[in-house]
């Protein structure tokens, strides 16, 4: 009677079936009947029975008069009934739940019940939003405390015996967010109350992630500091609905500088207060004690994420603020990835300060993994060192990103460019962008020096000469890449000499590394390996050479990629200008060697003064660069306005150098693994047509160098391996009249001698080459060969697959079969296209 009767009346009232007004006598009588039935069913004694009855009468009178006085009667009766229920069922228990005594938890629950009873009447009577919001915030705070205690206490019993399951936490959080949103939208609560309610109910759901860490309070503080600009400065409620009806126009919120600084300080303080919660979350995600660098990166990244609402709301017009937050986020990411070591004092230990002051980042329960301790415990031999130079790499990235962020009209980079403009004029860098070029060069020198110092200290420790060469090479590469986009730096005495200097440094570094003595190992290495000094020196020598090869291979790849990108950008820009009606800038591609006066173009125009004019003219006639329709002539004529005639040749040199260094590095690290072909040969896609190295390389032929280099690499690898195995097998003895090679697998072809097996491997490699040659010729010339030719060459690739013992030969045979299939499909496609045209 109590449940179904009250529910039916509420549903009828909500659907409007009872009309606009209800007779107070009928409503009161019905509510009294239902309340009496419910109270008796719940076991309310006769001494407490007037409380629910008086509450029912007050509710009936409120529906008639809409007066808060009658509603207060209902609140009092309902609250007293709740007091009886709590005292009767829970007050006598002497237990602690989630760190709180049950009686204290009952008091908090009753305190949260009172606002819950008062708010509906206040909303229905259109009470002031401040009073409604204050009661809701009080209720949300008490609900957070009670639910966290109940949920944490229930998790100690295990999921099976949970007295407060997680779905109740999610339900109350969702209902709280929904109620806060709708009340704010209808104007029943203010912006501050809406802000507090959204943050509290959103943070309350964090207890499901890690109950024992008590994440609700720190995450609520962090959400309050981060979301304050969104809730306090943007329109809400009816004002937001009215502004949404107007034409779309972005509202710019401008804050006084002091107020913006206050928000930033609040965010930083909130992240500091939430550091233990972030520690627990990171520890849960990585399933171990996190490192100090990772935690510092998480704190910096959390600060950047918390500042994003402020920047997007109040400083969206400021590129400096936007880029500053981006630099902060990048710094946090780098800290988390690089994890540089941190000082011990002030981290987890108290510094020695007067008055026993102890400012530190962590406490005894939250101590991160220290890298120095990790190295001291687990380090071995040459790997025993601290990676303090990582701070240089981090600083280089931050400086470069900061310079990019400050490149606006009023940024620090523009100010530096303005100050360097007179210096640019004095040294001969003409044009309005001379100061910008010098500013870019200064930033490149700073970042390149930091990167070079990091690479030198990490790669070649305790070798001063090699460290200087490696650092200089890094500075040269960074300066080259930084100046390449600037058209003012494309003169004959800027970028090509830098590239030439890099090649000189490459050769000098490898020569000196082979000639200089290996430095003495550290004392700890000598202690660990007292009888193996020569072995340690040999390992150190090989490790240094491998590291240097990797560094210079990365340099060459970066140079090639940057040049390829710059040349492609210049050509696309010229195509766009021509397509837009700007013309071809007066270029005559059929005779580009002649200047405007009718004379021959000087070699300095294309090769930066390195090639004399007479030699350049004879070279141009030999390659027919002045012939109409010559691809190289057209290319160089198009690159001449940008001053990039030298760029394609230098790009090809850098790419080929990267490929050669990669091949040598593969031999040093893996002993010449044939699988490296899938990583090395794609580098040749960076090759570009030029008049010296690749004069015939057009866009349609760009896959031919890749195919030829892959086949040559695999063939050479297979042949050299077979010869080495034959040589080693020839040194084996004869046991019982049977030849026993030293290398396993060379006797798989009928028990022949090792040299016969090696010769067989060479023949098997030769069987795969015709298929590769046919596809290369087809891609280069475009001439279709008869299908019978492919049918003749394709079965030859099956013999190497069946008989070879070399992985390289097997890969080459598979590639040859794929080449036959690709050529056949391409010729068939061309035939179908031709038939469509006919």
PyMOL commands that set and color helices and strands:
alter all, ss='L'
color gray80, all
select helices_A, chain A and resi 2-15+24-42+49-65+68-89+102-124+129-155+166-185+191-208+211-213+216-233+238-245+257-273+275-286+292-314+319-338+354-356+371-378+381-383+390-405+412-426+434-459+464-484+487-489+495-515+523-528+533-579+589-591+604-607+613-622+631-640+647-669+674-686+699-730+754-781+787-794+796-803+807-837
alter helices_A, ss='H'
color red, helices_A
select strands_A, chain A and resi 96-97+100-101+734-735+738-739
alter strands_A, ss='S'
color yellow, strands_A
deselect
rebuild
show_as cartoon
